[in-house]
Amino acid sequence: MFRFFVAVLGFVLMLVILKYRLKIKDFIGDIAFAEKYLGSGGTFTLLILIAIGVFFLSLMYALGTLDTFVIGVIGRFFGA
């Protein structure tokens, strides 16, 4: 049940980031590396990518694939 709640929370957080990205950008200002590497409007693009990442990570957690992914990728470095 908790995993389902995390998925719903991740979806809502993604929608909030996408809806209020202009206000978030005004609050945090321009992100220099995003403007440099993503071009003009790179801060908005980065916020969209963060929103998509939040959604996918929460969905992966809800489906149980985040644990497998983390152990498979990061576990190699720590002998898990």
FENBEL-V886816 format. One record per residue. RES is the residue in one letter. SS is DSSP state (a for helix, b for strand, c for the rest). D_LAST is the distance of its C-alpha to the last C-alpha in Angstrom with 2 decimals. Layout:
# FENBEL-V886816
RES;SS;D_LAST  RES;SS;D_LAST
This chain:
# FENBEL-V886816
M;c;27.40  F;a;25.52  R;a;23.55  F;a;26.97  F;a;28.29  V;a;25.58  A;a;26.51  V;a;30.17  L;a;29.63  G;a;27.80  F;a;30.71  V;a;33.27  L;a;31.65  M;a;31.70  L;a;35.37  V;a;36.22  I;a;34.76  L;a;36.65  K;a;39.84  Y;c;40.03  R;a;38.62  L;a;42.03  K;a;42.16  I;a;38.58  K;a;39.54  D;a;42.73  F;a;40.85  I;a;38.19  G;c;40.39  D;c;39.53  I;c;36.09  A;a;36.99  F;a;34.10  A;a;34.35  E;a;38.07  K;a;37.63  Y;a;35.03  L;a;35.82  G;c;39.57  S;c;42.17  G;c;40.85  G;a;37.30  T;a;36.68  F;a;37.54  T;a;35.32  L;a;32.37  L;a;33.08  I;a;33.18  L;a;29.84  I;a;28.32  A;a;29.96  I;a;28.60  G;a;25.07  V;a;25.44  F;a;26.69  F;a;23.99  L;a;21.13  S;a;22.95  L;a;23.63  M;a;20.05  Y;a;19.14  A;a;22.11  L;a;21.26  G;c;17.61  T;a;16.46  L;a;15.19  D;a;12.14  T;a;11.44  F;a;12.37  V;a;10.34  I;a;6.96  G;a;8.59  V;a;10.06  I;c;8.47  G;a;4.72  R;a;6.42  F;a;7.92  F;a;5.68  G;c;3.80  A;c;0.00
